[in-house]
Amino acid sequence: MICLCLILLSFFSSVNNEPPMLFSTKTNYDNIKGNAKLDLSKQKCEPVAIWYLSRHAYRYPKKKETEKIREGLGALKLNLINSPKLTGDDKQQFKQWQMKFDPNKHDHILADIGKRQARQIGQYFYTGLRSITHLPYKIVSTNLQRTKETAKQFIQGFLDRPQMSDISIIAIPLNNSLLQYTENCPKYKIDVEDNDKACSNAKKFLKDNIEFEQELQHVRNRFGLTKDQLDAKMLEQITKACAYETSIDEQTSPWCKLLTGKLNEFKEYEGDLKHNCRYGYKYPINYEQTCSLMKQFHSDLSTMLKEPQNNFYFGHADTVTTFVTKLGLYKDPYSLEAKHFRQKNQWTISLISPMNTNIAFILYKNCRGSDNRYSMQVIHNKHLVIPDGCQGKPLCNVHEFLKHYSSFVKTCNFKQICDSTDGSNENLQHLFQ
């Protein structure tokens, strides 16, 4: 856990940078990635195979999200350029601002920066694990453009074949329990996602928060805005524009000028509370619903020991985040609440689930000093991590790891886990067929 604390400390210190670098699940992967070493030849470790799970890379916002940002900030733009407080280059930047995203053309599809980053991640694994890139491989993805394109770009990098087009991807339907279980689990939807009270701590965090309101007023005073013109809802649109435009356009959005380091810090922790509630440790259903994916992972890993094959899975933020939670990573010794703001919490969603978040399980054999023939290294966003089942060791005993999760996968019954007891799931039985 020491290495995780050091990683988190570096990210907490970055919140005050200008422009902001962390945007919850809209964080740019390059802003949080590490540089973990994959070549363990000095320890005489020989790579055997890799099992890899990834969220799609950086994407455009949804159509409705783009329209909402454009509408809200279009009105705020007029207020800003009419403000006597805004002068010179700042005023000119806002005068010229127009959102470049086409809500129809770019609706939730992968951005160019996302394609490049997915390919670069593949190249990272190719460079460190070149000896296993010739192995047979399996690619499984949800049947959406952003996940399939991420898979394509990644494998081009992993195989060092940038022009490769004949890529076989198993695209699974949307009503699945493997990679989109949060969309197909009635109990989760009723108890967490659609339950207004479930994540009330996140919703209440900024409401009536005196320090947050004081900082927001400071920004209003600086730019000559009223409370009606800049409130918490408008700040949400500003934060999204700063995140999306800075990453996709690859230049700092003018809207980042309104997002101070302190406001960004508040928005970050709001996201931590929200996603801990929805995908983290707050409710057991969040990670129990991973059982179909964990079962597949357990089966793949067992098979890889006998017949080496590389396995790649591409899903979404909820897929990777709940999976990481099931592994016991980034777990605090307390249930995350508002009172833990500015503490050195393990759970930091920008680190856990940025765009293109990924976790890799790399099998090695014959490592010097190991009592077992097979060892495993776990890499999350290019950072070495130590999940439950590894006995605190960076080189994990694969058989002990498999044993640790064997009971969970053997008793896996997705339908039973996701069955709502109040009868409201009677019309959702098709999800399990």
Residue, then its C-alpha position, 0 to 999 in steps of 0.5 A: m500500500i506504500c506505493l499507492c500512497l506515494i502515487l496519490l500524494s503526487f496527484f493531490s499536489s497537482v490539484n493546484n496546478e494551472p490549468p487543472m489536470l484532474f477531472s474525475t472520470k474525464t481526466n486525461y490518461d497522460n496526466i495520471k499514468g506511471n511508468a512501471k517496468l515490465d521487463l523483469s529480466k534482471q530477476k530472470c523472469e520470463p513473460v508468459a502472457i497478459w490479461y488486460l482490461s481497459r476502458h475506452a480511450y478519450r471520447y467526445p461527450k454525448k450529444k445531449e451533453t454537448e448541447k447542454i454545455r454549448e447552451g449554458l456557456g453560450a449565455l455565460k460567454l455573453n455575460l463575460i464579454n459584457s463584464p467590465k472586469l474582463t479585458g485584453d486577451d481574456k475578453q478576446q478569447f471568450k469573444q472568439w470561443q465556439m465549441k468545436f464539437d458537432p453534437n451529431k457527428h461527434d456523439h460519444i465517439l472516440a477522439d483523435i487523442g484517444k486513438r493515439q493514447a490507446r495505441q501508445i499504451g499498446q506500444y508500452f506493452y509491446t516494448g516491455l513484453r515483446s517476447i509474448t506479442h506473437l502469441p494467439y490473442k482474444i479481444v472482447s469488446t462491447n459493441l460500441q464505436r468507442t470501445k471497438e476503436t480503442a481495441k483496434q488502436f491498442i492492438q496495433g500498438f501491442l503488435d507493432r503493426p500500425q496499419m493492421s486492419d484485419i483485427s478480429i474483435i468479439a463484440i458482445p451485445l449491450n445486454n450482457s453481464l460480462l462488461q456492462y453489468t451495471e446496465n443489466c443488474p436490476k438490484y444495482k439500478i434500484d438500490v444504487e443508480d436510480n435511488d436518490k438517497a443512495c449517493s446523498n453524501a455526494k449530492k450534499f457535499l457542495k450544497d451549503n458548503i461555506e468555503f466552496e461558496q466563498e471561492l465561487q464568489h471570489v471567481r464571480n468578483r474577479f470576472g464581474l458575474t452575479k450569483d445567478q450567472l455563475d452557480a454550482k450548476m454552471l460550474e459543472q458545465i465549465t468543468k466539463a468544457c475545461a476537461y473536454e476541450t483541453s484534452i480533445d482540442e489539445q490546447t487549454s480551454p479558455w473556460c479553465k480560467l474560471l476553474t481555480g485550483k480550489l474549485n477544482e479540488f472541491k469538484e474532484y472530491e465531489g466526484d470521489l464521493k459520487h463514484n465511490c458510491r456508484y462503483g466503489y466500496k459504499y455498497p457491496i452490490n457494486y463489486e458483487q455484480t462483477c462476478s461474471l467478469m471475475k469468473q471469466f478472468h479466473s478461467d482465462l488466467s487458469t488456462m493461460l498457465k497451461e496454454p499461453q494466450n493474450n486476452f484483452y477486454f474493452g469496456h467502460a468506466d464502471t467496468v474497470t472501476t468495479f473490477v478494481t474495487k473487487l480486487g481491494l485496491y484503493k480501499d480506505p479504512y473508513s467509508l468515504e464521507a464529506k468529513h474526509f475531504r483533504q485527507k490522504n484518501q486512497w480512493t481518488i477517482s481521477l487516478i482510478s478511472p480516467m479515460n482509457t483506465n486499464i489494468a494488466f495482469i502479466l504472467y511470468k515464469n522462473c523468477r529468481g527468488s520465487d518459490n513458485r514457477y509462475s508469478m504475476q505483476v499487476i499494473h494499473n495505468k502503468h503503476l504497479v499495484i498489489p491487489d488482495g490475494c497477493q499477500g502484499k507482494p509486488l510479484c504475486n503467487v498466481h496460484e494463491f491469487l486464484k485460490h483467493y477468488s475461487s469461492f467468489v467465482k465458484t458461487c457466481n450467479f449473476k441473476q441471483i446477485c442482481d435479483s431485486t427483492d421488491g418485484s420491480n425486476e419482473n419485466l427485466q428477465h430478458l437481461f439474463q437470457 
